[in-house]
């Protein structure tokens, strides 16, 4: 007679063996049918696939370029293939030039190399750009150049755009003490998706100074009325104030917020000019509105080296730098609200500093065509900054 305890142990062993892959590693079990509706199926499906590199391993965006490493390849070998400095490339990625890399590991380029093209094995020519930025005039010109003289091509043979399209990911430089889990929470992306995009190993180890790509989410955050919560979020929470109305001002007054008429230029703002929770951090015209997943904030056209002000009282929680040298700041304001300032070239505050509304945090980049982006987060969800601005 088989005792119940032994039967249970045998069953557990069989389940464990069934969960192993061909190499004996424990597989990723699908827990969708356990826990009364807990669903992990969307954790990676919400992210777009990482773009395919060209034959050199290069993926190109308007703001930066990266290289996808081959199994066992070193930074020195990549540098030789691309004809760049091995020491500079290694220093930029905080790694020894002769350390073997994992397959698909991302190596950030400190400068630009020749753009991908059909000659390098790419499907299109040039950097990956949002579809809205594709130059229609250029496409029309290409169509005319490829058409036969005095004869319009049939509709089935109409030339297609050679410009690759997609959303440019953010970059994050790993700071001491950070983990894949803390970075995934910061940007509200699945850990597994972050690992796959950056070619991380099974141990999810990252190093200080490493450059990570932050993939843009393929869908907007789910509505609070959805029946299933996001993976790892637990039970549903009440509708946050940002979903229906801005946060109340730091005041005992009860008057409603006065809605200002839309304007193409916000002009100069001061802390005392509005009763809204936040003030505009820069002076300039809004050139892109909040439109996830393409734009997770609002984008301003600013002057060269324009001052950036704190949108509200708070504490500087993070200062980091992107591959192209653009810096950004995250400020926590309490009440679960944070602001992110992207597109800074000079920063005058430090991590952990307390800042006051209107206090200068730094300057935007130099140049007549400088841009700056403000993002607002309610917990880990990006929300429309316009709901908090006058």
Phi, psi and omega in degrees: 000130180273126180288148181303322182297317179293323178299320179296316179297320179296318179296319179297318179298318180296319179297318181296317179296320180294334182277353182273146177272189185295337180266005179085006179275149180289125183283167180272103183288144176272114185259022186295332183267006180249153171078024173065045173107000177297124190234122176254007188292336184265359189299324179251334183298336182286344182267144174288161175289148175293137181301150178283130179284167175279188184295339177276349185093007187272133167244128187241132173237165180302325185267345184191170174226150176226165177237137176266118185285154172267162182302124177078358180290151178250163176299325180297320178292320177298316180299320178295322180293323183263357180059051175234170182289125179293319181294318179294318180295319179293317180296322181294333181254010176054050182212151177292139185296342182251013177282126178297139181258159176280158174297135179074007177293140183272131174240120183277141179265129179289338176222178183266144172250181181304138183293147174302148180201171175305332179292335178258010178092009179272155180286330181229186182243134175093182182288160177283124183235156174299146181305328182292343183260003179294129184282107182295328179296318179296318180297318179296319179296318178297320180297318180294317181297327184273345181287149177288143180302138176060017182212122178279136181290149176301157182301324182290344181248017181300134182296144180256160179296136177263004181272118179292144182238154179165175180263128180286121179289157168286162172243149180224128176264122186294131176257162180301134178092348180281152175233169176300323182292318181292324179290320178297320178293321182300318184258002177059051175234153178295141179301315183297319178295319178298319180294317181293320180296329186253006176063039180282156180281178181296334179279353179058029180285138174230162183240152177300132181091351180293143179263125180244142171274136178252100185296140177285137180293140182280347180224158176288157177303143182295151178291147177299347180271355178298148183287328183251132180280164176294152181304131177081000183271347181075212184285163180293145177251160178299158179301124180291157181302327184294341182285340184229332184203158178290162176297148177294149178291159178283072186205157178271357180291158182244004182291151179284155179290134178278124181278122178278144178294149181298146181216143180289343181224126184280344179065196179280139177237152175226157182304332184269001187277352185210155174262002179292158181300325183240156170248163177293130183282340181223164172259133181157176181272143175278121182253345175215131177272168175299122183204074183293150004272354182296310180238113180263016176203198173244142186249133181248148167265120185240166174283171180295130177052047180280145179291143176247125185251152176294131183287340178196169175299144179178192181233133178288115182261334184207136170230123182217173185226139178272171185301321182278008178093353178290130182256156176217158184231143172243126180241129177265133184247007185080176182055026177072011184253133175228155173237146179238130183247110186246129178112038182253141178253341181217133183236132184252007178239170180235160177301132181095350180291143170270133182236153179256154178302129181091350179291139181287126179265336182162202184233154173283175181292158177281151180125148183293333184256032181294143176234159182215142180237134174250127173243148177236134180240134171254099190071242177254003181265128173286136181232169183287117179300334182298336178290348183243356183256158180291000000 
